[in-house]
């Protein structure tokens, strides 16, 4: 049982009720305690972070999994292990991400995983780690990764504070902004 109750959907503003109607996830339900402006902005950032046009899904899931491992977020791991497989991460890559065995990953995933670790643990990656990632991806993608790290760190903290129970459903796809319900 979660530490905080989920909000009564019937008491929420209509725009939030519509947004909640499209998601069975406890994280979204708990997030509905936020003000409508923050709830909507977080939803828009989430949609942008999972849009393949902004971050390739395999790379995105590797980054999110590292955030989840570093945050000890069983909830995020529950969802993103299946999402990682659906995005094309192999069992070997998933194990390497869990074990921090980045030499077993391709150069892009290895650089992104090391960058994620330093960004989560140290706030800023070292010059060397940043340059290793920049040698593999565009500066735009670097910034998109930073913002995705921040979003999923926030979600891990919301999960931790609320002590959310695992969802009954395990996702294999994520809705993007194109798929989102109209506000």
LINSUL-V139812 format. One record per backbone hydrogen bond with DSSP energy under -1.0 kcal/mol. CO is the residue of the C=O (numbers start at 0). NH is the residue of the N-H. Records with the same first field share a line. If there is no record, write none. Layout:
# LINSUL-V139812
CO = NH, NH
This chain:
# LINSUL-V139812
7 = 10
8 = 11
12 = 16
13 = 17
14 = 18
15 = 19
16 = 20
19 = 22
24 = 28
25 = 29
26 = 30
29 = 32
30 = 33
34 = 38
35 = 39
36 = 40
37 = 41
38 = 42
39 = 43
40 = 44
41 = 45
42 = 46
43 = 47
44 = 48
45 = 49
50 = 53, 54
55 = 59
56 = 60
57 = 61
58 = 62
59 = 63
60 = 64
61 = 65
62 = 66
63 = 67
64 = 68
65 = 69
66 = 70
67 = 72
68 = 71
71 = 73
72 = 76
73 = 77
74 = 78
75 = 79
76 = 80
78 = 82
79 = 83
80 = 84
81 = 85
82 = 86
83 = 88
84 = 87
89 = 93
90 = 94
91 = 95
92 = 96
93 = 97
94 = 98
95 = 100
99 = 101
100 = 103
101 = 104
105 = 109
106 = 110
107 = 111
108 = 112
109 = 113
110 = 114
111 = 115
112 = 116
113 = 117
114 = 118
115 = 119
116 = 120
117 = 121
121 = 123
125 = 129
126 = 130
127 = 131
128 = 132
129 = 133
130 = 134
132 = 135, 136
137 = 141
138 = 142
139 = 143
140 = 144
141 = 145
142 = 146
143 = 147
144 = 148
145 = 149
146 = 150
147 = 151
148 = 152
149 = 153
150 = 154
151 = 155
152 = 156
153 = 157
154 = 158
155 = 159
156 = 160
157 = 161
158 = 162, 163
161 = 2
175 = 178, 179
